[in-house]
Amino acid sequence: MELGIYAVVGVSVIVAVAAFSKRLGVAAPIILVVVGVGLSYLPGVPSIEIPHEWILDGLLPPILYAAAISVPVVDFRRNLGTITSLSVVLVLITAFGTGFLLYTMLPDLNLAAAIALGAIISPPDAVAATSVGRRLGLPPRLLTVLEGEGLVNDATALVLLRTATAAAVGALSSPWEGVTDFIFAVVVAIAMGLVAGFVTVFVRSKLNDPVLDTAISFAVPFVAFMPAEGLGASGVLAVVVAGLYTGHAAPARFSAQSRISDRINWRTVQFFLESGVFLLIGLEIRPLIDHVTDDPGELGVWPAIGIGVLATIALIVLRFVWAGPLVLGLRLRAQHAEKVTLRRRLHLDYLHTIPIRDARGRRRLRRAERLYMIRRSDLEQLRTEGIDWRGGVVLGWSGMRGVVTLAAAQSLPEDTPYRDQLILIAFTVAFLTLVVQGSTLPAVIRLVGIQGIDVVEDRRELALLLDEISNKGLEVLDDPGGALGETTPVDPDVVERVRQSSFLRTELAWERSRQLSSGTDETPHQLYRELRLVVMETERTALLEARSRGAYTSRVLTEAQAMLDLEDTRLRSRGPGH
């Protein structure tokens, strides 16, 4: 009974904070942490301590999978160097740097255990940063970098934590054993993630039942996580790889209904799990402070919090120090991309001068053309969405800690010196970065004046894309009978209706683009959409009236409702402001 009451209260708090945060203009995770702290000190609220296994093994895989399936693989590939720099190299540097700082301040702590705590506080959580960034319109490339960093850095930190913990208890014979363990964990995790993604995508593509498809979808994170962990690899990285593969394969392998269902279901799962974890961060602070107060050790609550403040400052400094060379490296990379693209173009021009005599020559030419198109597209993205010093400042200030810091801190062995104090230090870092950096990030974004998405250009690009795919699709209508496998001619009226559907869709995109460019209010197609929505609202009222009369069977009413809902979704999805 009590568990049900707590669940209802928790869901109510999460939903209320999410709705309130939109009006307040503050990211919901920040408010949830503060609310959690306040609730933990209310009379009658019990001490809440969630086992770290529940979070690391139960909550973290679906949270990361939900984020990974929404990250475009093309964007991830284009920014792989930057993501690797932040999520692997910077995490390692931060873990060793802050670990050495803690080692000098805590005399009974060995260096390996100090590095383990450094690994705990080193990975930023991108949830708060990206939620603020989307609301304020950060450039898509910057958001991709933050999302990619948040996906991969957890794996780096947890593998390093495992290695450092083993070294602290003397389970490693040499530093090289730790290095090989790290490499093994990464390589095997990538392989397991790809296998899990390929198998589950294949199985789901053969199912026509959306209920069964959804059920398998919910199991995918654990299908990737458990075998990788069982082999001693990084289950977290395996989940991320499986999510990236699934998200990339979905447009080609899944039905439209499956993709819509996946998007809605996983957004809901992600919302509740992430919000619940941030609420737990606040709720667990009171019992944690009580543990430190009851500890007879020399390090009390305030000294531990003070060390946490110093560690937070060190984390911020290290991140900003890394951001400077990173931005410079991106500029040099853009210059290098210019040269590489030019060489590809010259090589392609040379191939065009060579007579093609066989199939091998044709394949070679097509491969060169494809590589050049990829390079040119990558270069265009670097030109239009470059990260300058403004992006570097935002990256530097986006180092909020969260879910992994919460759970990993509690996974320290029981016999670790200062264990309760180390957990309090980690929680102090998470709390300060979330509240201080998270609440001031909007001001930083506005202060540097970083430019977000160009809506007009996006609409123009959408219209161009629809032109391209529509022209290709309309080629089918040159021989509709052949396309359908019909031996009798297809009615010209049917062909014309199909043709006009494509024309209307493309024209709508161009009209919307011109509307945004000129500042005009309405277009014929916008009026059509608004009028059609009014008609559908009347139809929906009539449907409800027919249902109340009981004049039709439930299955017919349900099918009619689904048809109205599908058209309503289609008409509203590209409405103004979307």
N, C-alpha and C positions, 0 to 999 in steps of 0.2 A: 504493500500500500504506500509506504513512504517513498519507495523508489519511483512509483508512478507520479506522486506529487512533485518530487524533485524534477522529473522529466518534464512535466507540464510547466513548472516554473522556469526551467532552463530554456525551453522552446519559446515561452512567452517573452522572456528577457531578450533572447537573441533576435526575435522578430521585431520587438519594440525598439531595440537599439539600432537595428538595420534601418528601420523607417525613420527614426529620429536623426540618425547620422547624415542622411541625405539632405535633410533640412538644415542641419547645423553646419554641413560642409566639412566634417571631420570623418576620417576613415573609421568604419565600424570596429575593426580589431582594437583600435586605441581605446575607444569608449568601453568596449567589453572588458578590457583589462582593468580599467579604473572601476567599473561597476562590480567586477568580481572581487576586487580588494574591499570595496565598501560592503558588499554582501557578506564577506567572510567575517566581518567584525560585528554583524548584527546579532543581538541576543537570540539564542535558540538555534542558530545556524551551526550544524555540526562541522567538525574538522573534515576536510575533504582531501584525501591523498589517493591519487590514481596510480596503480602500478605502472611503471615505465613500459613494461611489455605491452600493455594495452594500447599505448600510444604508438610506440615504435613498430610493433608487429600488427596492430589492429587498425589504427587510424591513419598512420602515415602512408601506407601503400595506396589506399583509395584517394587520399588527398592529392598525392603526387600524380597518380594516374589521371585524375580528373583535370589537372592542370596540363599534363603532357598531351592529351588528345586534342587540346585546343590550340597548341603551338604549331604553326605551319613548319613542316620540315625544311622547306626551301629557305625560309627566313632563319631557321636554326642553323642550317648549313652555312649561309652567308655570314653569320656572326659567330661561327664556331670558335674562331681564334679568340675573339673578345670574351665569349662565354667561358672558354677554358681558362683564360687568364684570370678571370674573377673567381670562378668556381673551383679551380684546382690550385693554381699557383698562389693566388692571394690567400686562399684558405690555409694552405700549408705555411706560408710566411706568417700569417696572423697567428696560427696555432703555436708555432715555435716562438714568435716574438712575445706574445702575451704569456705563454708558458714560462719563458725565462724570467719575465717580470714577476710572476707569481712565485717562482722558485726563489727569487732573491728576497721576497717579503715574508715567506712562510718557511721558517727554518727546519721544521720537521717533515717537509714535503720533498720527496726526491724529484729529480728533473723529469723523469718519465711521467709521473703522476701530474706534475704541473703542465706538461704538454698535453696530457689527456684533457685537463680542464680547458686549456687553450683551444683544443679541437671542439669542445662543447660550445664555447662562446664564439667560435669563428664564423659559422655559416649564417648569413643574413636570411631572413624570411621575406620573400618578395610579395606576400599577400597585401600587407599594408601599403607598400610602395606602389604596387601596380593599381590598387584600388584608388589611391590618390591620383596617380598619373593618368588613368583613364578619365577620371572626372574632370581633370584640368586640361586634358588634351595633349599629353606628352607625345612626341613623335613615335610612330610605330616601331622604328628600329630600336629606340631606347627602351620601349616596353618589352620588346623581344629579348633584349640583352638582360633586363631585370628578371623576366620570367625564366629564361634559360639558366641564369645563374642560380635562381631559387630552386630549380629542378635538380641540378647536378651537384651543387655545393653540399647538399645534405649527405650524398653518398660519399664524397671526399672526407667530410668531417667524421662520419660514423666509422669508416674504414680506418682512418687515422686514430680515432678514439679506441677502437679495438686493438690496434697494434700498440699504442702507447700504454694501454692498460695491461697488456700482456708483458710489455717490457718492465712496467712498474713492479710486477710480482715475480720477475725473473724468469718468465716463460720463454723469452727469446735469447738465443745464444749469441747473436751478433746483430748489429744494425742492418747488415745486408739481408738478414732473414726478414726483417720488417719491410724492406724495400720490395723483396720478391713477393711477400704476402700481399702488399698493396697492389702490385701489378697483376697478380693472379686474381685478386678480388675484382678488379676492373674488367679484365679480359673475359673472364668467365661470366660475369654479370651481363656484359653486352651480348655475349652469345646466347645466354639463357633468355634474355629479354627478346631477342629476335626470334628465337624458337617459339616462345610463348605467344608472341604477337602473331607469327605466321600461322600457328596451329589454330588459335582461337578465331582469327579472321576467316580462315578456311571453313571452320565449323559453322560460324555464324552466317557466312555467305550462303550456306546450303539450307538455312532455316527460313521458313515463310511465316512462322508464328512469332509476332512481336513480343509476346510474353516470354517465350523460351529464349529469344535473342537477348532480351533485357536481363534475364537471369544469368546467362553466360557472361554478359558484359560486366555484371557486378563481381563475378568471380575472377576476371582477368588479372587484376592487380595481385591477387594471392597466388594465382597460377604462375606468375612470374616471380613473385617474392619468395615463396617457400622453397622451391628447388634450388634457387641461387643461395639462399641462406644455408640450406642443407649441405651444399658443396663448399661452404666456407667463403663464398663470394659476397658481393654487395647486393642484397635483395632490393634495396632502394634504387640503385642504378638499373637493375633489371626491370623494375616497374616503369621507370622513366623511358627506357628503350622500348618496352612493349607499348606504352602509351603513344609515343611518337610514331611507331610503326602503324598502330591501329588508326590513329588520326590521319596519317598519310594515305592509308589503303582504303579508308571508308568511302570516299567519293566513287571509287571504281568498283568496290566489292559489295557494298551494302545498298539496300533499297533506300529510297527517300524517306519512307516511314521509319526505318531503323535509325537513320541519321537524325531525324527530328526527335525521336524518342531518346536516343543517346544524349543529345544535346540538353534536353530538358531534365532528364533524370540525373545526369552527372553534375549539372549546374546546381541542382537541389542538394545532392549529396555533398558536393564541395562546400556549399554555403553553410550547411548545418555542421559538418565536421570541423571546418576551419573556425567558424564562430565559436563552437563548443570548446575547442582547444584554447582559444584566446581567453574565454571566460574562465577556464580552469587555471590559467596562469595567475589570474587575480585571486581566485578562490583558494589556491594552495599556498599563498604567501603567509597567511596567519599561522597555520600549523608548522610551516617551515621555521618561522621566527621563534615559535614556541620550542621547537627542537633545539635550536641554537641556544636559547635562554636556559634550557634545562641541561645543556652540555657543560660538564665541569671543566672543559678545556679553557685555555687562556684567551682564546680569540672569541670575543663576544659579538653581539649583534651589530653594534655600530662600527667596530673595526672591520667586520666582514663587509658591511655595506660600503664603508670607505674604500676598501680594496676593490669592490665592485665598481665604484665610481671611477677609480684610477684605471681599471681595466677597460671601462667604456671609453674613456678619453684616449687610451692607447689604440683601441680598435678604430676610432674615428680618424685619428692621426694616420695610422697605417693605411687606411682605405684612401684617404686623400693623397697621401704620398704616392700610392700606386696609381691613382687616377690620372695624374699628370703625365707620366710616361706612356700610359695606356692611350690617352688621346693623341699624343704625338705619334705613337706607333700606328694608330688608325690613319693618320694623315699620310704617313710614309707608305702604308699599305695601299691607300688609294692611288698614290703615284706609281707604285709597282704594278697595280692592276691596269693602269693606263698602258704601260709598256707591254704587259703580257697580252692584253687584248689586241694591241697593234700587231704583235708578232703572230697571233692567231689569224688575224685578218690577212697578213702578208702570206702566211702559209696557205690559207684557203685560196687566195688569188693564184698562187703558184699551182695548186692542185687543179684549178680550173683550166690552166693552160695545157695540162697533160691529157692526151686522149684516153678515154675510158675504154678498155678492151675486154674486161671481164667483170663478173659479179664482185670479185674482191676489190676491184678499183671503185665500183659504185658504193660498196660498203664503207670504204676508206673515205670517200668524198662526203657521204652522209654523216659519218662520225665527226669529220672535221667541221662540217657546217653546224652540227648540233653543239659541239664544244664551243665554237665561236659564238653562237647565239646565247649560250649559258654565260660565257664570259662577258658578253656585251650587256646582258641583262643585269649581271652582278655589278658591273661598272656603273650602269645607270642608277642602280639603287645606292651605291656609294656616293655618287654625285648629288643625288636629290635628298638623301637622308643621312648626310654626314654628321658625326658626333664631334662638336667643337668643344671649347672650354665650358660653354654653358651646360652641355650634356655631361661633361666631366664633373662639374659642381653637383649636378643632380645625382649622378652615380655615387659620388663621394658621400652625399648626405642620405643615401637610401639604404643604409646598412642596419635596418631594424632586425633584431633577433626575435625568434618566436618558438614554433612548435618543437623543433629538434632540440633547441637549448633546454626547453622545459623537460622533455623526456630523457634526453641523454644525460643530463646532470644527475638524475636519480638512478641511473644505471651504474654509477661508480660502485666498486666493491665496498662491502660493509666495513672492511678493515682499513680503508684508505684514511690516512691522517687528515683531520679537519673535514671529514666527509660532509657533515651538516653545514659547516661554514662554506665549503666549496659550492654546495648546492645553492646556498643563499647568495653567494657571489654571482653565480650564473643567473639566478633569477633577478638579481639587481640589474645586471647587464641587460637582460631581456626587457625588464620593466622600463628602465631609463631610455633605452633606444626606441622602444615602441612609443612611449609617451612624449619624450622630448623631440626626437628626430621626426617621429610620425606626425606630431601635431604641427611642427614648423615646416615640414616639407612643402605644403602648398605655398607658404610665404617665400620659400627659397625658389620655387619654380617661377613664381610671379616676379621675384626680384631680378633673376637673371634674364627674364624676358624670353625664355625659350619658346620657339614656335612649334605648334602642334600640327595636326592634320589639316591639309588644304582641302576643304570640303568641295569647293568648285572643281579643283583638279581631279579629285576622286570621282566626282560625277561624270566628268568628261571621259576619264579612263574607263569607267563602267560602260558608258555608251559605246566607246570604241570596241570594248570586249564583246558586248552584245552584238554589235555589227559583225564582228569577225565570226562568232559562233553561229549567228543567224544565217549569214551567207553560206556557211558550210552546211548547215542543216537544211536550207532551202534547196540545195542541190539534189536532195532526195526526191523532191517533187517533180524533177525532170522525168523521172520514171517511177511514179507512185505504185503502179501495179507490181513492178519488179521488186520494189522495197518491201511490199506486203506479201509477196509470193502469190498474188492473185492472177488468175488467167484471164479474167474479164476486166475491161477498162474500169478505172475508178471514176466515179461521178465528178465532173469538173467543179461542181459546187462544193463538194467536200474538200477538194484540193485547194480551192480558193479560201475556204474558211481557215484551213491550216496555215496557208500563206499569210493571211491577214493577222493571225494571232502572233506570228513572229514579228511582222511589221509593227504592230501596235506596241509590243513590248519594247522594241528598240526605239521607236519614236517617243515613247514615254520617257525613256532614259535621256534622250537628247533634249526633250522639252524641259525636263527637270534641271539639266545642266545649264540650259540657256536662262531658265528662271533664276537660278542662283547667281549667274554672272550679271544679269541685268537688274536684279532686285525686284522683278515683277512678282505679284502675289499668287496668281493662279493661272493654270494652263487648262486646255480642254480635257486632257487626260486626268488631271487632278480633280476637276469638276465631275468627270465620269466616275472616278473612284469614290468621291464623297457621296454622289447621288446613289451609286450602287450599294454603298454601305447603309444608306437610309432605307433603300428598298429591302435589303437583307434583314435589317432590324424589324421591319414590318412582317417579313416572312417568318422570322423567328417567333414573333408574338403569335402569329397564326398557328405555327407549329405547336407552341405551348398550349394554345387553346384547343387544338385538335387532340393533344395528349390528354388534357383534362376531360374531354368528352368520351375518351376511350374508343374513338371511332376507328383507330388503326392499331395494328399489332405493335408490340414494343420493338421488335426487330426492325420493322419498317421505319418507325419513328427514330430509332437510334441511327440508322443509316442516313436518313434525311438530315439529322442533326450533324453527323460527321461531315456531310457534304457542305453544309453551311459553314461549319467551323473551318474547313480546309480553305474555302474561298475567302472567308474573313481574314484568315492568317495571311493568305497571298496578297490581298489588297492592302493590308496594314503594314506588311513587312518593309515596304519601300516607301512608306508615307513620308511627309515632310518632317524633317528633323531626325530621320532615322538614317 
